[in-house]
Amino acid sequence: KKVELERREAEKKARDAREAEEKRRLDEKRVADAKDRQLREAATLRAQAEREQQLRAQAERESQARAQQAAEASARSKAEADWIRRIQAKVKGNVIVPADLPGNPEAIFEVVQLPTGEIIEATLRKSSGSRAYDDAVQRAILKSSPLPRPERADLFQRALTLKFRPAD
């Protein structure tokens, strides 16, 4: 009986030791799995933060590019308008307005020019309603050759549409 009791106790101890070892292995595995999960989550969060940062940087670059394009377009528009005003001022200085001209009629001309500003052609596109004023403006355009050149060469246009009013 004593031997049997010792054997049973030895078996129980061995079983308890196996169960303890199994429990320790399961705990270690659970801890390792939790660490792996935490590492994966941290890596995912880092990757997501990096993507968000890249998207913010890209959006900022795009915003700056749009702002720069808008500024360039605005500067180009202002320079072009200034060039057209200088041309109109030169032509206006050469216009001899008819004495009996009623109101403030508008005449629109298309002027074809060379890069040097020399006028090739001045064609009436919209009459002011006064033949005398239209002819006076056309003579003034031809007399104004060469026209002022734009400050920036890339603004040059071979054909220009110019509007003229006697009171402007």
SULWO-V733649 format. One record per residue. N is the residue number from 0. RES is the residue in three letters. SS is DSSP state (helix for helix, strand for strand, loop for the rest). PSI is psi as a letter, one per 40 degrees, with the letter a starting at -180 (NA if undefined). NEAR is the number of other C-alpha atoms within 10 Angstrom. Layout:
n=N res=RES ss=SS psi=PSI near=NEAR
n=N res=RES ss=SS psi=PSI near=NEAR
This chain:
n=0 res=LYS ss=loop psi=d near=6
n=1 res=LYS ss=helix psi=d near=7
n=2 res=VAL ss=helix psi=d near=8
n=3 res=GLU ss=helix psi=d near=9
n=4 res=LEU ss=helix psi=d near=10
n=5 res=GLU ss=helix psi=d near=11
n=6 res=ARG ss=helix psi=d near=12
n=7 res=ARG ss=helix psi=d near=12
n=8 res=GLU ss=helix psi=d near=12
n=9 res=ALA ss=helix psi=d near=12
n=10 res=GLU ss=helix psi=d near=12
n=11 res=LYS ss=helix psi=d near=12
n=12 res=LYS ss=helix psi=d near=12
n=13 res=ALA ss=helix psi=d near=12
n=14 res=ARG ss=helix psi=d near=12
n=15 res=ASP ss=helix psi=d near=12
n=16 res=ALA ss=helix psi=d near=12
n=17 res=ARG ss=helix psi=d near=12
n=18 res=GLU ss=helix psi=d near=12
n=19 res=ALA ss=helix psi=d near=12
n=20 res=GLU ss=helix psi=d near=12
n=21 res=GLU ss=helix psi=d near=12
n=22 res=LYS ss=helix psi=d near=12
n=23 res=ARG ss=helix psi=d near=12
n=24 res=ARG ss=helix psi=d near=12
n=25 res=LEU ss=helix psi=d near=12
n=26 res=ASP ss=helix psi=d near=12
n=27 res=GLU ss=helix psi=d near=12
n=28 res=LYS ss=helix psi=d near=12
n=29 res=ARG ss=helix psi=d near=12
n=30 res=VAL ss=helix psi=d near=12
n=31 res=ALA ss=helix psi=d near=12
n=32 res=ASP ss=helix psi=d near=12
n=33 res=ALA ss=helix psi=d near=12
n=34 res=LYS ss=helix psi=d near=12
n=35 res=ASP ss=helix psi=d near=12
n=36 res=ARG ss=helix psi=d near=12
n=37 res=GLN ss=helix psi=d near=12
n=38 res=LEU ss=helix psi=d near=12
n=39 res=ARG ss=helix psi=d near=12
n=40 res=GLU ss=helix psi=d near=12
n=41 res=ALA ss=helix psi=d near=12
n=42 res=ALA ss=helix psi=d near=12
n=43 res=THR ss=helix psi=d near=12
n=44 res=LEU ss=helix psi=d near=12
n=45 res=ARG ss=helix psi=d near=12
n=46 res=ALA ss=helix psi=d near=12
n=47 res=GLN ss=helix psi=d near=12
n=48 res=ALA ss=helix psi=d near=12
n=49 res=GLU ss=helix psi=d near=12
n=50 res=ARG ss=helix psi=d near=12
n=51 res=GLU ss=helix psi=d near=12
n=52 res=GLN ss=helix psi=d near=12
n=53 res=GLN ss=helix psi=d near=12
n=54 res=LEU ss=helix psi=d near=12
n=55 res=ARG ss=helix psi=d near=12
n=56 res=ALA ss=helix psi=d near=12
n=57 res=GLN ss=helix psi=d near=12
n=58 res=ALA ss=helix psi=d near=12
n=59 res=GLU ss=helix psi=d near=12
n=60 res=ARG ss=helix psi=d near=12
n=61 res=GLU ss=helix psi=d near=12
n=62 res=SER ss=helix psi=d near=12
n=63 res=GLN ss=helix psi=d near=12
n=64 res=ALA ss=helix psi=d near=12
n=65 res=ARG ss=helix psi=d near=12
n=66 res=ALA ss=helix psi=d near=12
n=67 res=GLN ss=helix psi=d near=12
n=68 res=GLN ss=helix psi=d near=12
n=69 res=ALA ss=helix psi=d near=12
n=70 res=ALA ss=helix psi=d near=12
n=71 res=GLU ss=helix psi=d near=12
n=72 res=ALA ss=helix psi=d near=12
n=73 res=SER ss=helix psi=d near=12
n=74 res=ALA ss=helix psi=d near=12
n=75 res=ARG ss=helix psi=d near=15
n=76 res=SER ss=helix psi=d near=13
n=77 res=LYS ss=helix psi=d near=12
n=78 res=ALA ss=helix psi=d near=16
n=79 res=GLU ss=helix psi=d near=19
n=80 res=ALA ss=helix psi=d near=13
n=81 res=ASP ss=helix psi=d near=14
n=82 res=TRP ss=helix psi=d near=20
n=83 res=ILE ss=helix psi=d near=20
n=84 res=ARG ss=helix psi=d near=14
n=85 res=ARG ss=helix psi=d near=16
n=86 res=ILE ss=helix psi=d near=21
n=87 res=GLN ss=helix psi=d near=19
n=88 res=ALA ss=helix psi=d near=16
n=89 res=LYS ss=helix psi=d near=19
n=90 res=VAL ss=helix psi=d near=21
n=91 res=LYS ss=helix psi=d near=19
n=92 res=GLY ss=helix psi=d near=11
n=93 res=ASN ss=helix psi=e near=17
n=94 res=VAL ss=loop psi=h near=22
n=95 res=ILE ss=loop psi=h near=15
n=96 res=VAL ss=loop psi=h near=17
n=97 res=PRO ss=loop psi=i near=15
n=98 res=ALA ss=loop psi=d near=8
n=99 res=ASP ss=loop psi=f near=9
n=100 res=LEU ss=loop psi=h near=13
n=101 res=PRO ss=loop psi=i near=9
n=102 res=GLY ss=loop psi=a near=9
n=103 res=ASN ss=loop psi=g near=12
n=104 res=PRO ss=loop psi=i near=16
n=105 res=GLU ss=strand psi=h near=19
n=106 res=ALA ss=strand psi=h near=23
n=107 res=ILE ss=strand psi=h near=19
n=108 res=PHE ss=strand psi=i near=22
n=109 res=GLU ss=strand psi=h near=16
n=110 res=VAL ss=strand psi=h near=21
n=111 res=VAL ss=strand psi=h near=18
n=112 res=GLN ss=strand psi=i near=20
n=113 res=LEU ss=loop psi=i near=16
n=114 res=PRO ss=loop psi=d near=15
n=115 res=THR ss=loop psi=e near=12
n=116 res=GLY ss=loop psi=e near=18
n=117 res=GLU ss=loop psi=h near=16
n=118 res=ILE ss=strand psi=h near=20
n=119 res=ILE ss=strand psi=d near=14
n=120 res=GLU ss=strand psi=i near=16
n=121 res=ALA ss=strand psi=h near=20
n=122 res=THR ss=strand psi=h near=12
n=123 res=LEU ss=strand psi=h near=18
n=124 res=ARG ss=strand psi=d near=14
n=125 res=LYS ss=strand psi=h near=13
n=126 res=SER ss=loop psi=i near=15
n=127 res=SER ss=loop psi=e near=17
n=128 res=GLY ss=loop psi=e near=13
n=129 res=SER ss=loop psi=h near=16
n=130 res=ARG ss=helix psi=d near=12
n=131 res=ALA ss=helix psi=d near=16
n=132 res=TYR ss=helix psi=d near=25
n=133 res=ASP ss=helix psi=d near=24
n=134 res=ASP ss=helix psi=d near=18
n=135 res=ALA ss=helix psi=d near=16
n=136 res=VAL ss=helix psi=d near=27
n=137 res=GLN ss=helix psi=d near=22
n=138 res=ARG ss=helix psi=d near=16
n=139 res=ALA ss=helix psi=d near=18
n=140 res=ILE ss=helix psi=d near=26
n=141 res=LEU ss=helix psi=d near=18
n=142 res=LYS ss=helix psi=d near=15
n=143 res=SER ss=loop psi=e near=22
n=144 res=SER ss=loop psi=h near=17
n=145 res=PRO ss=loop psi=i near=18
n=146 res=LEU ss=loop psi=i near=23
n=147 res=PRO ss=loop psi=i near=18
n=148 res=ARG ss=loop psi=i near=19
n=149 res=PRO ss=loop psi=i near=20
n=150 res=GLU ss=loop psi=d near=12
n=151 res=ARG ss=loop psi=h near=11
n=152 res=ALA ss=helix psi=d near=9
n=153 res=ASP ss=helix psi=e near=9
n=154 res=LEU ss=helix psi=e near=14
n=155 res=PHE ss=loop psi=h near=18
n=156 res=GLN ss=loop psi=h near=16
n=157 res=ARG ss=loop psi=d near=13
n=158 res=ALA ss=strand psi=h near=15
n=159 res=LEU ss=strand psi=i near=14
n=160 res=THR ss=strand psi=h near=15
n=161 res=LEU ss=strand psi=h near=18
n=162 res=LYS ss=strand psi=h near=15
n=163 res=PHE ss=strand psi=h near=21
n=164 res=ARG ss=strand psi=h near=16
n=165 res=PRO ss=loop psi=d near=17
n=166 res=ALA ss=loop psi=e near=9
n=167 res=ASP ss=loop psi=NA near=8
